[in-house]
Amino acid sequence: EEGQRVKVGDTVIEFDLPLLEEKAKSTLTPVVISNMDEIKELLKLSGSVTVGETPVIRIKK
């Protein structure tokens, strides 16, 4: 929702992964940033992650 703030641990998407793996061509999930005009730097992180702990993107405004 526009204007909504997301905090660490907030659920931003839910889906049935086994169903997607069975039916979809890919399970890749896009991340959409709707206010890129406010972003100075976007760093895509890589490596192993822990749910609710490890960031996948670092953004500087």
GUKEKOL-516748 format. One record per atom (N, C-alpha, C): residue number from 1; atom name; z, x, y. Coordinates in steps of 0.001 Angstrom, whole numbers, m for minus. Each point is the difference from the previous one (the first is absolute). Layout:
N
[NUM, "CA", [Z, X, Y]],
...
% end
This chain:
61
[1, "N", [0, 843, m1174]],
[1, "CA", [0, m843, 1174]],
[1, "C", [0, 891, 1241]],
[2, "N", [m793, m345, 975]],
[2, "CA", [m107, 807, 1209]],
[2, "C", [1353, 148, 677]],
[3, "N", [319, 1231, 392]],
[3, "CA", [1254, 270, 687]],
[3, "C", [1180, 257, m920]],
[4, "N", [m183, m243, m1277]],
[4, "CA", [1090, 195, m958]],
[4, "C", [250, 1487, m202]],
[5, "N", [1251, 385, m100]],
[5, "CA", [378, 1397, m237]],
[5, "C", [304, 186, m1479]],
[6, "N", [m420, 1127, m543]],
[6, "CA", [219, 323, m1409]],
[6, "C", [998, 1144, m71]],
[7, "N", [1029, m186, m826]],
[7, "CA", [1018, 1029, m186]],
[7, "C", [m132, 589, m1400]],
[8, "N", [579, 1178, m204]],
[8, "CA", [9, 623, m1323]],
[8, "C", [593, m983, m998]],
[9, "N", [m687, m173, m1109]],
[9, "CA", [475, m895, m1052]],
[9, "C", [m545, m1419, 96]],
[10, "N", [m632, m367, 1143]],
[10, "CA", [m593, m1335, 137]],
[10, "C", [m1206, m127, m924]],
[11, "N", [m113, m1127, m676]],
[11, "CA", [m1178, m286, m810]],
[11, "C", [m1126, m419, 933]],
[12, "N", [m1132, 680, m104]],
[12, "CA", [m1143, m358, 841]],
[12, "C", [m1126, m623, m813]],
[13, "N", [57, 145, m1323]],
[13, "CA", [m995, m628, m863]],
[13, "C", [580, m127, m1405]],
[14, "N", [m335, m1094, m661]],
[14, "CA", [362, m200, m1398]],
[14, "C", [m1240, m464, m745]],
[15, "N", [m162, 456, m1239]],
[15, "CA", [m1130, m429, m810]],
[15, "C", [315, 230, m1465]],
[16, "N", [m789, m616, m865]],
[16, "CA", [150, 115, m1453]],
[16, "C", [m871, 1163, m467]],
[17, "N", [574, 1206, m66]],
[17, "CA", [m769, 1199, m327]],
[17, "C", [m683, m85, m1362]],
[18, "N", [676, m454, m1063]],
[18, "CA", [m707, m108, m1282]],
[18, "C", [m1231, m912, 79]],
[19, "N", [103, m1094, 732]],
[19, "CA", [m1142, m904, 157]],
[19, "C", [m1120, 691, 781]],
[20, "N", [352, 706, 1070]],
[20, "CA", [m1015, 722, 766]],
[20, "C", [m676, 1074, m835]],
[21, "N", [782, 738, m774]],
[21, "CA", [m580, 1047, m842]],
[21, "C", [m984, m589, m1009]],
[22, "N", [284, m1213, m446]],
[22, "CA", [m874, m670, m968]],
[22, "C", [m1259, m562, 657]],
[23, "N", [127, m563, 1200]],
[23, "CA", [m1092, m761, 617]],
[23, "C", [m763, 733, 1107]],
[24, "N", [666, 887, 724]],
[24, "CA", [m624, 607, 1179]],
[24, "C", [m777, 1268, m353]],
[25, "N", [m951, 345, 852]],
[25, "CA", [m755, 1243, m178]],
[25, "C", [862, 1210, 340]],
[26, "N", [990, m188, 877]],
[26, "CA", [861, 1100, 434]],
[26, "C", [1348, m558, 432]],
[27, "N", [1045, 802, m149]],
[27, "CA", [1326, m407, 477]],
[27, "C", [382, 731, 1290]],
[28, "N", [m970, 681, 617]],
[28, "CA", [269, 634, 1290]],
[28, "C", [321, m1077, 1030]],
[29, "N", [994, 244, 844]],
[29, "CA", [433, m974, 991]],
[29, "C", [m178, 582, 1398]],
[30, "N", [m810, m627, 843]],
[30, "CA", [m182, 527, 1350]],
[30, "C", [1240, m240, 864]],
[31, "N", [219, 896, 939]],
[31, "CA", [1042, m169, 1005]],
[31, "C", [m720, m221, 1325]],
[32, "N", [295, m1113, 663]],
[32, "CA", [m676, m353, 1245]],
[32, "C", [969, 175, 1164]],
[33, "N", [m405, 767, 984]],
[33, "CA", [794, 190, 1213]],
[33, "C", [m776, m658, 1128]],
[34, "N", [557, m1077, 537]],
[34, "CA", [m746, m818, 958]],
[34, "C", [123, 485, 1444]],
[35, "N", [858, 966, 256]],
[35, "CA", [177, 473, 1379]],
[35, "C", [m287, 1497, 123]],
[36, "N", [m1124, 441, m556]],
[36, "CA", [m348, 1423, 20]],
[36, "C", [m122, 554, 1417]],
[37, "N", [m253, m853, 975]],
[37, "CA", [m92, 460, 1383]],
[37, "C", [1338, 546, 508]],
[38, "N", [1104, m338, m669]],
[38, "CA", [1331, 471, 386]],
[38, "C", [435, 1237, m794]],
[39, "N", [m809, 438, m948]],
[39, "CA", [363, 1093, m899]],
[39, "C", [m557, 1320, 526]],
[40, "N", [865, 1016, 117]],
[40, "CA", [m443, 1327, 423]],
[40, "C", [m364, 865, m1193]],
[41, "N", [742, m152, m1099]],
[41, "CA", [m239, 828, m1177]],
[41, "C", [309, m805, m1255]],
[42, "N", [m875, 122, m1005]],
[42, "CA", [186, m659, m1286]],
[42, "C", [m168, 1058, m1080]],
[43, "N", [1042, 218, m776]],
[43, "CA", [m27, 1009, m1044]],
[43, "C", [164, m682, m1351]],
[44, "N", [m1031, 104, m852]],
[44, "CA", [62, m560, m1351]],
[44, "C", [697, 1009, m898]],
[45, "N", [1123, m400, m588]],
[45, "CA", [779, 876, m859]],
[45, "C", [m452, m166, m1442]],
[46, "N", [270, 988, m839]],
[46, "CA", [m405, m82, m1402]],
[46, "C", [1108, 546, m887]],
[47, "N", [m163, m177, m1294]],
[47, "CA", [980, 490, m960]],
[47, "C", [745, m1146, m654]],
[48, "N", [1021, 339, m747]],
[48, "CA", [806, m1004, m698]],
[48, "C", [847, m773, 1004]],
[49, "N", [239, m1273, m300]],
[49, "CA", [793, m843, 892]],
[49, "C", [1097, m717, m770]],
[50, "N", [1040, m383, 731]],
[50, "CA", [1078, m825, m528]],
[50, "C", [21, m1270, 831]],
[51, "N", [m63, m1148, m660]],
[51, "CA", [m51, m1292, 689]],
[51, "C", [1161, m126, 984]],
[52, "N", [m313, m392, 1233]],
[52, "CA", [1011, m219, 1017]],
[52, "C", [558, 1265, 630]],
[53, "N", [m472, 1168, m446]],
[53, "CA", [531, 1254, 531]],
[53, "C", [m1073, 909, 590]],
[54, "N", [m1137, 100, m667]],
[54, "CA", [m1008, 978, 376]],
[54, "C", [m1079, m629, 877]],
[55, "N", [m210, 527, 1212]],
[55, "CA", [m1082, m528, 830]],
[55, "C", [m1367, 416, m546]],
[56, "N", [m1007, m818, 233]],
[56, "CA", [m1369, 331, m390]],
[56, "C", [m868, 273, 1228]],
[57, "N", [480, m447, 1163]],
[57, "CA", [m692, 240, 1269]],
[57, "C", [1055, 331, 1055]],
[58, "N", [m298, 978, 846]],
[58, "CA", [874, 309, 1130]],
[58, "C", [m807, m284, 1261]],
[59, "N", [563, m838, 876]],
[59, "CA", [m695, m425, 1217]],
[59, "C", [809, 418, 1219]],
[60, "N", [m693, 575, 992]],
[60, "CA", [638, 322, 1277]],
[60, "C", [m666, m831, 1077]],
[61, "N", [823, m694, 794]],
[61, "CA", [m509, m814, 1106]],
[61, "C", [m33, 803, 1268]],
% end
